[in-house]
Amino acid sequence: MRVPIAWLREFVDLPDDPQAVADRLAMLGFPVAEIERRPAITGVVCGRIRTLEKHPNADRLQVAGVDVGGERPLTIATAATNVAVGQTIAVATIGARLPALTIEPRKMRGIASEGMMCSAEELALPADWFEDGILQLDADLPVGRDIVGHFGLAEAVLDVEVTSNRADAMSMLGIARELAGALGSALRTPLAANPGSAADRPQALSVTLASPDCRRFVAQRFDGVRVTTAPAWMRIRLALAGQRPIDSLVDVSNYVMLEVGQPLHFYDADRIDLAHLEVRDARDGERLITLDGIDRTLTPRALVIADPHGARCIAGVMGGSDSEVGPTTASILLEAANFNGARVRRTATDLGLRSEASSRHEKALAPALTDLGAARAAALLVAQGATAQAPVAFGAAVEPPRPIALALHDVARILGIALAPARIAGHLEAVGCAVTLGEDRLAATPPPWRTDLHDAADLIEEVGRMEGYDAIAPVLPSVPAHAISSAEFRLENDLAYGLRALGYREIITHSLHGTRLFDATMRAGLVPSHTAVEVRNPLSEDQRFLRHALGPGVIEYLARLPQPLRVFEIGHVFALDEGTIDESNVLLFGFSAKPLDEPDWRDSHFLRLKGDAQELIRSLCGVRTEASADARNGLHPGKCAVLLHEGHEVATLGMVDPRLAKAFDAALPIYLANVYLDALPEYRLPRYVAPSRYPSTYRDLALVVALDVTAGAIEAAIARSLGERCTGVRVFDEYRGAQVGEGVKSIAVRVTLQRFDATITDDEADAAVAHVLAELRERFGAVIRE
Amino acid sequence: MNDLDRQLTELQERFGAAVAAAPSAQALDDARVAFLGRNGEVTSVRRSIGTLPPEARPAAGKRINLAVEAMERMLGDAQVRLEARAFETELAQVVDVTYPGIEPPVGTIHPVRRITEQASAYFARHGFAVVVGPEVEPDYYTFDALNIPSDHPAREGFDSFWLTDSLLLRPHTSPMQIRTMQQHRPPVAIIAPGKCYRRDAVDARHLFQFHQIEGLLVAEGVHFGHLKGMLSGLCRELFGPEQQVRFRPSFFPFTEPSAEVDTTCPRCHGHLQRCGMCGGSGWIELGGAGMVHPNVLREVEYDPDVYSGWAFGVGVERLGLTRYGVDDIRRFINSDPDFLEQLR
């Protein structure tokens, strides 16, 4: 909200420095986003045009005699065309400083000009918002009056943020009231007396409140209205507050809204049925052409003000064009109403119509504000020459606020500062409460405008706010023991640091995807294995789906970069499963790498990935895992494995399907491992086994086997056959080619043998190995390579 | 001088020459084998004793032993000399220590986790647990239970991604307050880091996907001063010991009193008119905080007359901007290798 400090000064005395005002507001809970400092303007006074003649030497110039309160009128030449004798205008006298120039004596076609008549733009007001040519001031302004001071043209404008609970502060009066309370200064409230007298009893004015969502409706008729340009002081204030001046009626309603916070609506009284007005739900399909010219079809969600001919206004949001006030309007009906904020907000959102008015109606405006709003508008309209009938209020009488009880010790219990009861009471009085102080408690009756004060907690906040949060000393709490576990977070963190140790870089990618990633998957000929969760209201198409896996995002990330990279991400994935959303936390790690010069039956990248995955799980969970060939969507069918722990799948890994990689334009092969965090076993404490005191021996075997015999199967068979004498078995090489022949391969395996009770002899080792070889021959047809 | 003497003297001389000339331990050993080995020259001489008359044999044996001792001394001296020379050579090697080190595969932790972890460690030291929870939440946990009924204007501030009529991507980590308090009786002391989502247009200061750290302490006797104490400590932890913290009144439906928390600009400390980080105000926003609203405590069946507590929420990427001097918040989610490398 733009708040001209000059406007605030009408209601409260303030420090000169706008920064001081802004700081004070910030510490009251109204942060100032910006202090807009106005350009320095000096030497501009009010003048009245006494004479006006054509310039003797120039067709397009006129020479005016302008009374600025001096001994004689100033002679001023002007090219403006909107000047006339009797006008009151702003005169920049010799020596005046304007934003763009300094006024000096000068000759205009032979005539010495003693100043300049100012346009709005020359006074740093938005040129588009005011008349072309010379700015027209109000006739009652005394000549010679300093214009800059009078209109507050040089005073800063604050951009104040008002939190949604403080409907009462969405006005100049509201902000001034806060400052007055905090500074201990008097608040000069605008007159609340309505000039419409009870004697002028309006004929046949009736509003039926058919919906509980309209709590109060003040209606007031004005006759003798003339739609013209509003007075300069009002237009300038509106402009400084960021509100474009429109005409004398619209400006009054905007002015009152900005000044006291009550939005108003004016109807052309001759174009609605005043005797049969009604506030009701819109009928389904009911239509209304709103002020913006749009023909709108309404639903019963909207609240409307209607007469027997139909809806005339969408309550709190926008009026209808049929009853709009215009140049021919002579009589108007003022509406100052209080609606259910949620209802207004819903309607405004439904219609996509947010306005200054609806943004106030949406909040908890005080019902009593309707009367003040009507009174202020009436005063301004009467000043413009209208005659006011008496205001008529419909709806229940405004209920006086109820007192709130506060146990005094709760102030210290919550805020952590001990304040004397009188000080607590004083703070509450400063925000307008009526306080009755008792022995250990008090009762505070909030002022009518503070609709946000409901219970003791609200009062404690007010006390804290007025005392200032700075007054509360920071202390460290001593946290009592509790049994809440951090295990899940710790595991995730340990995984991250484990992967870091293995040389992987953590990345974060988007959880929301567009169809692009799905399209890529489809292009690769892969049918997605999950039903994606769809976002109902994405801001853009690339936020339409929740990721069902980390893979696509990581592949996209790796594909974007030309160099080989090792990365990981830990994050949630989502899938739709029979109408419910499954959410799980997963870890994905892997790398892009340059292809190696290897035979097609070997892939060291795959082995590295597998090694890293096993090591990670080993170091975190203390358990070993076994790899088993598998097939997974998105992974190369011949380079894909699951890692099992006691038969349970804890990870899948492999090379990304080259077709998928290509669909993402990846230049390098990609290898990924997916670890299911929810499936990882708890850390298992290892049991120590003391090594044998006797030396071990080993035998390297080169076995020729069929191609489908796996290294894992050979290792397992050897280990099982040797039993506890075998303290190590590990395949360390594989060879295929002419030297072993077609359809077979040679597997080299080192077997380590050791006894715990004696030194194993060569003969014993040889015998054991011979026994193993016999078994391998029988099971796999394995023969020793010659 | 008899034959034996001559023979041994000649042998010793030849052996001396051989060991002196031996360029390596191997050559030295070869000489040892050739002269002193089982089939070496000394053995041949020893065998020749048999041809001597018996009475001359002990003296000859003694004579041979003396020669062997002398030769072994020569061998030992040569070994020492050779070793010294080897060390000399090795010690003469000089490398350029400024030549780039051989880099191991370097892993990095994302700055979001770094900050989360550091904050967690700080709170853990003070007895807080770290809990995590779902990103898809029912509106009950997100709003209703947090004293934000439907149609509350404050819902405006949480422009959320909705998945169904009642499920949404959490726009803040505050649902974890409710989840934790429903699972545990007081005292409760947690922080809850995690991802959040809001329908914000992305720019240098905004992401639609970001991380928050929620904090919650509920116990008997917990007050606003404790909130100030813990958050001041957090700022010093993250930004340095000089850090100041400012609390400004604000409004959140689930806290009362509520506060916006600012910390002194770690770049300019308020001394720079046009600081790129704080805009010259000397303060940067940390997040929102306040005393848990009695309605929230009632919702989880904690007695607000007995228990009190505070909660806060801070944006992790926002902290990161300040902590690392990052110019654009989008860098946190782009995760460019250079960004990760610099902030590792």
Boltz contact constraints between the chains, C-beta under 6 A:
constraints:
  - contact:
      token1: [A, 26]
      token2: [B, 248]
      max_distance: 6.0
  - contact:
      token1: [A, 27]
      token2: [B, 248]
      max_distance: 6.0
  - contact:
      token1: [A, 29]
      token2: [B, 249]
      max_distance: 6.0
  - contact:
      token1: [A, 29]
      token2: [B, 250]
      max_distance: 6.0
  - contact:
      token1: [A, 163]
      token2: [B, 251]
      max_distance: 6.0
  - contact:
      token1: [A, 164]
      token2: [B, 153]
      max_distance: 6.0
  - contact:
      token1: [A, 164]
      token2: [B, 154]
      max_distance: 6.0
  - contact:
      token1: [A, 165]
      token2: [B, 251]
      max_distance: 6.0
  - contact:
      token1: [A, 342]
      token2: [B, 151]
      max_distance: 6.0
  - contact:
      token1: [A, 362]
      token2: [B, 153]
      max_distance: 6.0
  - contact:
      token1: [A, 363]
      token2: [B, 153]
      max_distance: 6.0
  - contact:
      token1: [A, 414]
      token2: [B, 223]
      max_distance: 6.0
  - contact:
      token1: [A, 414]
      token2: [B, 291]
      max_distance: 6.0
  - contact:
      token1: [A, 414]
      token2: [B, 308]
      max_distance: 6.0
  - contact:
      token1: [A, 415]
      token2: [B, 224]
      max_distance: 6.0
  - contact:
      token1: [A, 416]
      token2: [B, 223]
      max_distance: 6.0
  - contact:
      token1: [A, 416]
      token2: [B, 224]
      max_distance: 6.0
  - contact:
      token1: [A, 416]
      token2: [B, 225]
      max_distance: 6.0
  - contact:
      token1: [A, 457]
      token2: [B, 256]
      max_distance: 6.0
  - contact:
      token1: [A, 457]
      token2: [B, 294]
      max_distance: 6.0
  - contact:
      token1: [A, 461]
      token2: [B, 256]
      max_distance: 6.0
  - contact:
      token1: [A, 461]
      token2: [B, 257]
      max_distance: 6.0
  - contact:
      token1: [A, 464]
      token2: [B, 257]
      max_distance: 6.0
  - contact:
      token1: [A, 465]
      token2: [B, 249]
      max_distance: 6.0
  - contact:
      token1: [A, 469]
      token2: [B, 247]
      max_distance: 6.0
  - contact:
      token1: [A, 472]
      token2: [B, 224]
      max_distance: 6.0
  - contact:
      token1: [A, 472]
      token2: [B, 225]
      max_distance: 6.0
  - contact:
      token1: [A, 473]
      token2: [B, 225]
      max_distance: 6.0
  - contact:
      token1: [A, 474]
      token2: [B, 228]
      max_distance: 6.0
  - contact:
      token1: [A, 474]
      token2: [B, 229]
      max_distance: 6.0
  - contact:
      token1: [A, 474]
      token2: [B, 232]
      max_distance: 6.0
  - contact:
      token1: [A, 475]
      token2: [B, 225]
      max_distance: 6.0
  - contact:
      token1: [A, 475]
      token2: [B, 229]
      max_distance: 6.0
  - contact:
      token1: [A, 476]
      token2: [B, 229]
      max_distance: 6.0
  - contact:
      token1: [A, 477]
      token2: [B, 226]
      max_distance: 6.0
  - contact:
      token1: [A, 479]
      token2: [B, 126]
      max_distance: 6.0
  - contact:
      token1: [A, 479]
      token2: [B, 127]
      max_distance: 6.0
  - contact:
      token1: [A, 479]
      token2: [B, 189]
      max_distance: 6.0
  - contact:
      token1: [A, 480]
      token2: [B, 187]
      max_distance: 6.0
  - contact:
      token1: [A, 480]
      token2: [B, 219]
      max_distance: 6.0
  - contact:
      token1: [A, 482]
      token2: [B, 187]
      max_distance: 6.0
  - contact:
      token1: [A, 482]
      token2: [B, 189]
      max_distance: 6.0
  - contact:
      token1: [A, 484]
      token2: [B, 129]
      max_distance: 6.0
  - contact:
      token1: [A, 484]
      token2: [B, 184]
      max_distance: 6.0
  - contact:
      token1: [A, 484]
      token2: [B, 190]
      max_distance: 6.0
  - contact:
      token1: [A, 486]
      token2: [B, 129]
      max_distance: 6.0
  - contact:
      token1: [A, 486]
      token2: [B, 130]
      max_distance: 6.0
  - contact:
      token1: [A, 488]
      token2: [B, 132]
      max_distance: 6.0
  - contact:
      token1: [A, 489]
      token2: [B, 130]
      max_distance: 6.0
  - contact:
      token1: [A, 489]
      token2: [B, 132]
      max_distance: 6.0
  - contact:
      token1: [A, 496]
      token2: [B, 109]
      max_distance: 6.0
  - contact:
      token1: [A, 496]
      token2: [B, 113]
      max_distance: 6.0
  - contact:
      token1: [A, 500]
      token2: [B, 107]
      max_distance: 6.0
  - contact:
      token1: [A, 500]
      token2: [B, 109]
      max_distance: 6.0
  - contact:
      token1: [A, 503]
      token2: [B, 105]
      max_distance: 6.0
  - contact:
      token1: [A, 503]
      token2: [B, 107]
      max_distance: 6.0
  - contact:
      token1: [A, 504]
      token2: [B, 107]
      max_distance: 6.0
  - contact:
      token1: [A, 505]
      token2: [B, 108]
      max_distance: 6.0
  - contact:
      token1: [A, 505]
      token2: [B, 340]
      max_distance: 6.0
  - contact:
      token1: [A, 506]
      token2: [B, 109]
      max_distance: 6.0
  - contact:
      token1: [A, 506]
      token2: [B, 110]
      max_distance: 6.0
  - contact:
      token1: [A, 507]
      token2: [B, 335]
      max_distance: 6.0
  - contact:
      token1: [A, 508]
      token2: [B, 110]
      max_distance: 6.0
  - contact:
      token1: [A, 508]
      token2: [B, 333]
      max_distance: 6.0
  - contact:
      token1: [A, 508]
      token2: [B, 335]
      max_distance: 6.0
  - contact:
      token1: [A, 511]
      token2: [B, 209]
      max_distance: 6.0
  - contact:
      token1: [A, 533]
      token2: [B, 163]
      max_distance: 6.0
  - contact:
      token1: [A, 535]
      token2: [B, 161]
      max_distance: 6.0
  - contact:
      token1: [A, 536]
      token2: [B, 162]
      max_distance: 6.0
  - contact:
      token1: [A, 537]
      token2: [B, 162]
      max_distance: 6.0
  - contact:
      token1: [A, 539]
      token2: [B, 199]
      max_distance: 6.0
  - contact:
      token1: [A, 572]
      token2: [B, 135]
      max_distance: 6.0
  - contact:
      token1: [A, 581]
      token2: [B, 136]
      max_distance: 6.0
  - contact:
      token1: [A, 583]
      token2: [B, 134]
      max_distance: 6.0
  - contact:
      token1: [A, 583]
      token2: [B, 136]
      max_distance: 6.0
